[in-house]
Structure formats: C-alpha cells, structure tokens
C-alpha cells in the first residue's frame, strides 16, 4: 500500500502525515496490499477539506469531506472510504463455477 499525502495551500506537517498514514492503514484489509492512495489536504477559508483517490485493481474510488478541523475531516474521509471499499468488495463475485458444482443427471 502506497500513500501519497500533499497539501494545497497548507503545509503538511509530520504530525498530519503520520495521522493520515495511521488512519488509512485500516483500509489495507480491502486489498492484497495493492492500494495506491493519493490524499490532498486543503483549507478553504474556515473549513478544512480532505480528499482522496484510491486506485484498486479494477476500480478507482474518490471521496472528499470537509470539517472544522483537519483531523475531523480526515476521520470523516476514512469512514467514507471504508464504506465505499466495503461495498466494492461485496460486489466482487467470482462468476466461474468450481469443479465440484457441475450438474449431473439427465434431462428428459
């Protein structure tokens, strides 16, 4: 899993960088370590905004959140992405029959 954190009109401090890495570590359970995450943090007047784009095998997910503090925005963002990835993982179903489920018998 690779996490890239950048700031737009804000300096990403080591504390923010560590907080983002700690929060996004829980998303690793949705992939086999093949996640590529791009996080952008920005401040727009009073609100703090956090957005992320996650590239998983087969899909790209995007989410953004805003809150009064940057830490709250990151928390909301990880919760939203957790729900999105859980929904995506539930949709991935193998459509091939396994060898043990072949039908036997005659029709007619």
N, C-alpha and C positions, 0 to 999 in steps of 0.2 A: 504494500500500500504506500502510495506516494502522496504527500500533502504539500501543496504549494500555497503559502499564505502571502498576500500582498495587500498593501493599503492604498487607498485612493484619497488623497488629501489628509492622510493620517499616518503617523509613524507607527509601525507595528513593533511594539516593544517586545523584549524577550518574554515577559510575563504573558502578554496576549498570544504570542506564538506558542508558548507551552500550553496555554489553556485551550487553544484551538486543537493542538495535537492530542491532548488528553481527551477532549470531548469527541473527536472524530475517530478515536481508536475503537469505540464500540461499534462503529459501522463496518469494521473489518469482518464481522461474523457473516455478512451477507455475500461475501465473495471469497474466492480462494486466494486472497492476497493480491488480487489483480485489479485493485481500485486505483484510479488516478483522480485526485480531488484538487480542485482549484478554488480557493476561498479568497474573496475580496471583502475587505472591511472599509467602510467609508462613513463619514459624518456629514449629514445634511442639516444644517442649521442646528436644531435642537435634538433631532433623532439620530440614533446610531443605526446603521444598516449593515447587515451581513448577508452575503450571497455566496452560493457555492454551486459548482458544476461538477458532477461526478460521472466519470466515464467508466461504465461497467461493460463486460463483454455482452454485446447485443443491444445496448441502450445507453443513452445519455440523459441524466436527470439534472434538473435545475430548480433551485429554490432560493427565495430571498425572504428576509424577515427584518423588521425594524422594532426598536425598543428604546427606552430611555437611557439605558447603559449598554455598552458594547458587550459586556458579559451576558446580559439578559438576551440580547439579540443572537449571540452565538448559541445560547441554550435553546432558544426557540428554533433556530435553524437546524440544529442537530436533531431535535424532536421531529421536525417536519421531514427531514431526510430519512430518519429512521422509519417513519410510517411509509414513505414513498418506496424505499428499498424493500420493506417487508411485503408491500403489495406487489411489487415487481417480482419478488422471489416466489410468491404464491402463484403467480401467473405462469411461471416457467414449468411446464409439464412435458415429460417425455411422451412423444406420440408414437413410439415404437412398441410393439408387443414383445414381451420377453418370450423366450423359447418355451417356457412352461405353460403358457396360456393359449397354446394353439388348440383350436376346437377339433374334436374328434367325433366321429359318428357320421351317419348318412342322412341325407335329407330326402325323403321320398319313399 
